[in-house]
């Protein structure tokens, strides 16, 4: 078959069969197939979409393009289950969810990524912990998952290499926004990682890639149905991303907030709601619980007793981090030179946030990438971020900017102030968990 014929077939909106899709995936791992052909094919899919059958073929073929992890010979103490978020601003859920899930009996081999566009990445955030090995070899990764119950690491080149190349090409050719392609990309990695079940956190709102509830529902249904065709049980929660999740945004600052959460020093209400709901879904999806109320009690006990805190500390040590990190995190995490409050210019109520603009402000500070492979300043970002609905008095800080110098802090302060709306009345209460979807 000629690659051009494959592109033509999708360009003309014809349905591809399994052999066509396997041919395409073989091309993804063959450097002789040029990026131009792959991106033309991707654009044809963006414009003409794919059926569920085509999406399932693509998912399975990309999962099989490299190593497939098999946990059966490990005699793990619990089912293998993971969570994936579609990305947002201030999303530190993984650092809380993985140790909580481990503390309630799940095994969580969490393979995570770097920041994408305005949204932060789990891998960038965890790189703020000195000594933490983000790319352990496979035997160490397996050992930590077995002995601790969770390991958060970066994507290895051996898992789903077809997706790795395809994603890099899509990222620079405006072809990320396709529900079949996003579905296959996410699921191929989760299937290759040997998961029994997956919980999706589909973010929805002005700081998410899925702006509307309709698109978030469409993506959820696609991932659930495609997962089912490949033997992966998927539950999805659609969660609000119309403001920063928690009180911080920025790599090291989010790690500090996670430590405070696990230490029961400070649990932000919305963050708490999302984390607890997702771990409850993990327990239900993998069959460790059959009742949401009982699952919620287990999750709460794991946080309050310090069991989740202990799991996080064990994971850090097993992957090379400091043994006293949880007690002395502030002395290990990088700190910015300047901190500048963003004052409120009148009395009122915090009524809305342009969350994408806040994510872009973190990039301006140097905490996110403008270009591929750019190195980050892990110390910068925002702390003390007030939630929507906060009553405000003139002069009160809406948040505090952490920057390397005063000039950058002042320029970002203007953008942050513009991104926050202040109204005369308390805004209506909004739900944090918008919808739950299962098979
Ligand atoms: N995250 C992924 O892993 N793949 C996509 O295509 C989009 C988000």
Boltz pocket constraint, residues with backbone or C-beta under 6 A from the ligand:
constraints:
  - pocket:
      binder: B
      contacts: [[A, 85], [A, 86], [A, 167], [A, 176], [A, 181], [A, 182], [A, 183], [A, 185], [A, 186]]
      max_distance: 6.0
